[in-house]
Amino acid sequence: MIVTVTTARDRLPNVQRFVRGNLAGGVDHMVVVLEDPAPDVVDWLGAQPEVTAFVADATWWQGPRPERLNMRQWINANRVRNALADVVRVDWFFHLDGDEVAQIDRDVLDGVPQRHGVVRLGVLEAVSRPSWPGDPTWFKRDLTDGELALLVQLGVLDEPRNKAYFRGHRFGKIGMRPDTAGWIGLHNAVDDDLEPLPHKRFDGLELLHYESWSLEDFERKWSNLATAGSRPPNFQDDRGSIYEAFAQLASMDLPAEVRERTVRRIYERTCEDPFETLRDLGLLVEVDPAAGKHEPSPLSPAQQDQLRAAVEGPRGSWRSYPILRNLDDEERATLGL
């Protein structure tokens, strides 16, 4: 059985694409921890037999919640992973974001040698256009040195590096065997000293990343991040600048048309891809996650009840997690640590 965990804050159409794509792409059961969810999201997830959803409200944290989004994600993922060990036999446990859809070849994953306790999903990033006729089906892959040089000469890129080509992360996401000692993070698994555990990449284990795939999604993502807490520590270069720009916009009382025009200009400068050029050069991969043939084997209702009880049990246990060593004195005092 393959189980995923996600901390999510999104609109219902995106949540539906996320759930349906992952289930069709190889996942059996999904655990979703919702932050500030709309009622229609809670209702829809509650009706899905392959999903166990929690709402991270005030009772979830039993006191002040950690300010940093990545800290909350780390805590939620390991809280669920620990609880699953008492409920059901899980073969692999993956930590995904709400804008990511796993594409898992089950034969490949089943064939991973037992000595490998951690695997990494490689990234395919959705092409960004102002709007799509439906969900994106064209994705960017890593380019060769020659392909990158070509895009530089065409004025698409300023420098011949995949880091400049991708808007989001290229680290991929991690899956762990439940019996592997350690902790699962956003892009790594770590030991008790927070040192990364070795991982292995295999063809057939991929991740579709819907990173700012449209103008609307670009605004949704960065507006959410700018109001979710402190600046994520891995935002550097242009991403850090985008974060600061949206944080500034959130503090300004602007007419709607001025804000809309400003966001569009930021999107065009930092995010929009030359779709036709990339497609015509053969640099894109066409994938329709809805076409996946996997038939999930989810947790039974009784197992879901057991998982819910296990997760909601000793709520204060997360306060002993080693990731909290990264907090400064003020943050530790705020959380009562």
Buried (B, 14 or more C-beta within 10 A) or exposed (E): BBBBBBBBBBEBEBBBBBBBBBBBBBBBBBBBBBBEBBEEBBEBBEEBEBBBBBBBEEEBBEEEBBBBBBBBBBBBBBBBBBBBEEBBEBBBBBBBBBBBBBBBBBEBBEEBEEEEBBBBBBBBBBBBBEEBEEBBBBBBBBBEEEBBEBBBEEEBBEEBEBEBBBBBBBBBBBBBBBEBEBBBBBBBBBEEEBEBBEBEEBEBBBBBBBBBBBBBBBBBBBBBBBEBBEBBEEBEEEBBEBBEBBBEBEEEEEEEEEBEEBBBEBBEEBBBBBBEEBBEBEBBBEBEBBEBEBEBEBBEEEBBEBBBEBBEEEBEEBBEBBBBEEBEEEBEEBBEE
